Amino acid sequence: MIPENIKALILDMDGVIWKADAPIGDLPAIFKRIRERGLKFVFATNNATKTPADYKKKLFELGVEVDESQVVTSALGIAFMLSQKYPQGTKVFMIGEDGIKTALEEKGFEILDIDNASQAEIFVMGIDRQINFQKVSEAVLLVRAGIPFYTTNTDKTFPTPRGEIAGSGSWCAIISSATGVEPMVAGKPFPYLMELSLERLGTSKEETLIVGDRLETDIEAGQGVGCPVALVLSGVSSIDEANRWNPKIDLIAEDLAELVK
C-alpha cells in the first residue's frame, strides 16, 4: 500500500502503535516488515507524559527495538520552542509528568513546585494524572496575572482500550475558560514535531509518509508541512470523517499492519 517513492515513516503512537498499554496488532511482525522494506522511521507523539528513554523501554517490552533518537515527543518540542524564546534559568510552573519535566530541565529551565508557583515566569501544561484543584488554581492565577501559557498539545481526548478519555486539550480548556487566554501550542498540528522528525530522518518531505489516527492533529500536521499522509482507523478518527476531510488524504488503512503489508 505504501508507494515506492516513500523512504521513511513518521509514526504517531497512541492509536497507531497502542491504545494505553495494549499493542495494536503484532508489533514485532509489523516492524520487521517495515525494516525489510528498508524504511526509516521515527515516532512523533503529542503525548508528553514519558521521556524518549521511557518510550524506548516500552517499545522493547512490546518486541520493538529502537534508539531514543527515534522518539520525538511534544515535550521535546515545547522545550525546544521555549529555549528559542527564554534564557536558561527561567522559572517554570508546569502541570505535567516526567516527560515534560525532563525535557525542560535538559534545556536549563528551573521547575517550580506548587509552593513556589507564584514565582513562575512561564506556565506549561500537559497531561498530568496527578492533577488536582490546587494545581489548576495556581495555573489560573498565573495566567490571569499575564504569565505566558504554553501547552504540549490540544488533543481533546486520549484513546484507551475502553474508549476515549480527557486529553491535554480538555484540561487546557479549563484554564482557558477561567482566564480567557488560549495557550501557545508546541505539538501537532503545529509544525515543530514534524520538522524535528524530518531533521532526524534526513529525508525530504516528498519521500516521508506521516501516519496517524487523528485528523485534526496528525493529518493536519503532515499536510501542513507538505508531506504525504496516511490515516489508520485503529484510533480516534472514523472513515466517515476521513472521507469528508479536505484536502484529500493520500492513504487510509484499518491499521498499521494493513498499511505496511
SULNORFEN-V496136 format. One record per residue. N is the residue number from 1. RES is the residue in three letters. SS is DSSP state (@ for helix, = for strand, . for the rest). Layout:
# SULNORFEN-V496136
N|RES|SS / N|RES|SS
This chain:
# SULNORFEN-V496136
1|MET|. / 2|ILE|. / 3|PRO|. / 4|GLU|. / 5|ASN|. / 6|ILE|. / 7|LYS|. / 8|ALA|= / 9|LEU|= / 10|ILE|= / 11|LEU|= / 12|ASP|. / 13|MET|. / 14|ASP|= / 15|GLY|. / 16|VAL|. / 17|ILE|. / 18|TRP|= / 19|LYS|= / 20|ALA|. / 21|ASP|. / 22|ALA|= / 23|PRO|= / 24|ILE|. / 25|GLY|. / 26|ASP|. / 27|LEU|@ / 28|PRO|@ / 29|ALA|@ / 30|ILE|@ / 31|PHE|@ / 32|LYS|@ / 33|ARG|@ / 34|ILE|@ / 35|ARG|@ / 36|GLU|@ / 37|ARG|. / 38|GLY|. / 39|LEU|. / 40|LYS|= / 41|PHE|= / 42|VAL|= / 43|PHE|= / 44|ALA|= / 45|THR|= / 46|ASN|. / 47|ASN|. / 48|ALA|. / 49|THR|. / 50|LYS|. / 51|THR|. / 52|PRO|@ / 53|ALA|@ / 54|ASP|@ / 55|TYR|@ / 56|LYS|@ / 57|LYS|@ / 58|LYS|@ / 59|LEU|@ / 60|PHE|@ / 61|GLU|@ / 62|LEU|. / 63|GLY|. / 64|VAL|. / 65|GLU|. / 66|VAL|. / 67|ASP|. / 68|GLU|@ / 69|SER|@ / 70|GLN|@ / 71|VAL|= / 72|VAL|= / 73|THR|= / 74|SER|@ / 75|ALA|@ / 76|LEU|@ / 77|GLY|@ / 78|ILE|@ / 79|ALA|@ / 80|PHE|@ / 81|MET|@ / 82|LEU|@ / 83|SER|@ / 84|GLN|. / 85|LYS|. / 86|TYR|. / 87|PRO|. / 88|GLN|. / 89|GLY|. / 90|THR|. / 91|LYS|= / 92|VAL|= / 93|PHE|= / 94|MET|= / 95|ILE|= / 96|GLY|. / 97|GLU|. / 98|ASP|@ / 99|GLY|@ / 100|ILE|@ / 101|LYS|@ / 102|THR|@ / 103|ALA|@ / 104|LEU|@ / 105|GLU|@ / 106|GLU|@ / 107|LYS|. / 108|GLY|. / 109|PHE|. / 110|GLU|= / 111|ILE|= / 112|LEU|. / 113|ASP|. / 114|ILE|@ / 115|ASP|@ / 116|ASN|@ / 117|ALA|@ / 118|SER|@ / 119|GLN|@ / 120|ALA|. / 121|GLU|. / 122|ILE|= / 123|PHE|= / 124|VAL|= / 125|MET|= / 126|GLY|. / 127|ILE|. / 128|ASP|. / 129|ARG|. / 130|GLN|. / 131|ILE|. / 132|ASN|. / 133|PHE|@ / 134|GLN|@ / 135|LYS|@ / 136|VAL|@ / 137|SER|@ / 138|GLU|@ / 139|ALA|@ / 140|VAL|@ / 141|LEU|@ / 142|LEU|@ / 143|VAL|@ / 144|ARG|@ / 145|ALA|. / 146|GLY|. / 147|ILE|. / 148|PRO|= / 149|PHE|= / 150|TYR|= / 151|THR|= / 152|THR|. / 153|ASN|. / 154|THR|. / 155|ASP|. / 156|LYS|. / 157|THR|= / 158|PHE|= / 159|PRO|= / 160|THR|= / 161|PRO|. / 162|ARG|. / 163|GLY|= / 164|GLU|= / 165|ILE|= / 166|ALA|= / 167|GLY|. / 168|SER|@ / 169|GLY|@ / 170|SER|@ / 171|TRP|@ / 172|CYS|@ / 173|ALA|@ / 174|ILE|@ / 175|ILE|@ / 176|SER|@ / 177|SER|@ / 178|ALA|@ / 179|THR|@ / 180|GLY|. / 181|VAL|. / 182|GLU|. / 183|PRO|. / 184|MET|= / 185|VAL|= / 186|ALA|. / 187|GLY|. / 188|LYS|. / 189|PRO|. / 190|PHE|. / 191|PRO|. / 192|TYR|@ / 193|LEU|@ / 194|MET|@ / 195|GLU|@ / 196|LEU|@ / 197|SER|@ / 198|LEU|@ / 199|GLU|@ / 200|ARG|@ / 201|LEU|@ / 202|GLY|. / 203|THR|. / 204|SER|. / 205|LYS|. / 206|GLU|. / 207|GLU|. / 208|THR|= / 209|LEU|= / 210|ILE|= / 211|VAL|= / 212|GLY|= / 213|ASP|. / 214|ARG|. / 215|LEU|@ / 216|GLU|@ / 217|THR|@ / 218|ASP|@ / 219|ILE|@ / 220|GLU|@ / 221|ALA|@ / 222|GLY|@ / 223|GLN|@ / 224|GLY|@ / 225|VAL|@ / 226|GLY|. / 227|CYS|. / 228|PRO|= / 229|VAL|= / 230|ALA|= / 231|LEU|= / 232|VAL|= / 233|LEU|. / 234|SER|. / 235|GLY|. / 236|VAL|. / 237|SER|. / 238|SER|. / 239|ILE|@ / 240|ASP|@ / 241|GLU|@ / 242|ALA|@ / 243|ASN|@ / 244|ARG|@ / 245|TRP|. / 246|ASN|. / 247|PRO|. / 248|LYS|. / 249|ILE|. / 250|ASP|. / 251|LEU|= / 252|ILE|= / 253|ALA|= / 254|GLU|. / 255|ASP|. / 256|LEU|@ / 257|ALA|@ / 258|GLU|@ / 259|LEU|@ / 260|VAL|@ / 261|LYS|.
